[in-house]
């Protein structure tokens, strides 16, 4: 008799990303900023400029959500009757694979409320991991780009979009996504 197992990476990374974001929120401060056009001051909640712990927690949350989403899309791909026969690597990005899954399943991809947020998530992931900017001067009274990217509002929006996407994709393609409801019972699936 043979058996197999599958490590539920999407669940593990989603949970860790959420935990990291919860910890990051506890460390966030009011970040002063100014409207570029008028110079009018305002503030938002985000990581302090040199708070490496809060910044690292935000980075880990973004990477965890991206890994979780990518793992779920790959699971759907590998269990889809048509897609599993194609070379997934030829589609390049996770977003391209997802579009292909929707297309071959004759489902509309254009009307998804979470689509832009998921694209933002992967753009941010790619920016953090692949692209390195030279020194960026922001002026005397402007918050840094990373403080805006990791603001509580921005991160909550990404988290919500990932949550909605995982639920919808799981439901549409018949893949277990109970993790979005906090059901983390199946870290390892045995077959």
DAPE-V180151 format. One record per residue. N is the residue number from 1. PSI is psi in whole degrees, -180 to 180 (NA if undefined). D_FIRST is the distance of its C-alpha to the first C-alpha in whole Angstrom. Layout:
# DAPE-V180151
N;PSI;D_FIRST + N;PSI;D_FIRST
This chain:
# DAPE-V180151
1;135;0 + 2;159;4 + 3;166;7 + 4;174;10 + 5;161;14 + 6;124;17 + 7;127;21 + 8;75;23 + 9;-39;26 + 10;-39;28 + 11;-48;28 + 12;-47;29 + 13;-34;32 + 14;-45;33 + 15;-45;34 + 16;-39;35 + 17;-45;37 + 18;-42;39 + 19;-42;39 + 20;-41;41 + 21;-41;43 + 22;-42;44 + 23;-39;45 + 24;-40;47 + 25;-35;49 + 26;-24;50 + 27;-5;52 + 28;151;53 + 29;171;57 + 30;118;60 + 31;121;60 + 32;143;64 + 33;175;64 + 34;147;67 + 35;122;67 + 36;-41;67 + 37;-41;70 + 38;-18;72 + 39;5;71 + 40;128;71 + 41;149;69 + 42;176;66 + 43;161;62 + 44;162;59 + 45;125;56 + 46;-177;54 + 47;147;53 + 48;156;56 + 49;-40;57 + 50;25;56 + 51;85;54 + 52;-29;51 + 53;-48;49 + 54;-41;49 + 55;-45;49 + 56;-40;46 + 57;-40;44 + 58;-44;45 + 59;-46;44 + 60;-35;40 + 61;-48;40 + 62;-48;41 + 63;-40;38 + 64;-44;36 + 65;-40;37 + 66;-43;36 + 67;-44;33 + 68;-47;32 + 69;-46;33 + 70;-40;32 + 71;-40;28 + 72;-43;28 + 73;-41;30 + 74;-37;27 + 75;-45;25 + 76;-45;27 + 77;-48;27 + 78;-13;24 + 79;-6;23 + 80;131;26 + 81;-31;25 + 82;-48;28 + 83;-37;29 + 84;-17;25 + 85;-11;27 + 86;157;30 + 87;108;30 + 88;-28;31 + 89;-22;32 + 90;-11;35 + 91;-7;36 + 92;-89;37 + 93;162;37 + 94;-41;35 + 95;-42;38 + 96;-41;38 + 97;-41;35 + 98;-44;35 + 99;-41;38 + 100;-41;36 + 101;-45;33 + 102;-41;36 + 103;-49;38 + 104;-18;35 + 105;3;34 + 106;44;38 + 107;144;39 + 108;129;42 + 109;-20;42 + 110;-22;45 + 111;14;46 + 112;127;43 + 113;-25;45 + 114;-4;43 + 115;-49;43 + 116;-38;46 + 117;-38;45 + 118;-39;42 + 119;-42;44 + 120;-41;46 + 121;-48;43 + 122;-32;42 + 123;-43;45 + 124;-44;45 + 125;-47;42 + 126;-39;43 + 127;-44;47 + 128;-39;46 + 129;-39;43 + 130;-35;45 + 131;136;48 + 132;121;51 + 133;150;54 + 134;180;58 + 135;133;60 + 136;122;60 + 137;130;64 + 138;-1;64 + 139;-169;67 + 140;-28;69 + 141;32;67 + 142;141;64 + 143;153;61 + 144;154;58 + 145;-44;56 + 146;-29;53 + 147;-36;54 + 148;-46;55 + 149;-40;51 + 150;17;50 + 151;154;52 + 152;-43;51 + 153;-46;52 + 154;-45;50 + 155;-38;47 + 156;-37;47 + 157;-45;47 + 158;-47;44 + 159;-45;42 + 160;-41;43 + 161;-41;42 + 162;-45;39 + 163;-49;38 + 164;-42;39 + 165;-46;37 + 166;-43;34 + 167;-50;34 + 168;-45;36 + 169;-43;33 + 170;-45;30 + 171;-47;32 + 172;-38;33 + 173;8;29 + 174;37;27 + 175;135;26 + 176;121;25 + 177;34;29 + 178;-16;29 + 179;-26;30 + 180;-19;34 + 181;11;34 + 182;10;34 + 183;95;30 + 184;39;28 + 185;-24;26 + 186;77;23 + 187;-37;23 + 188;126;19 + 189;131;17 + 190;138;13 + 191;NA;11
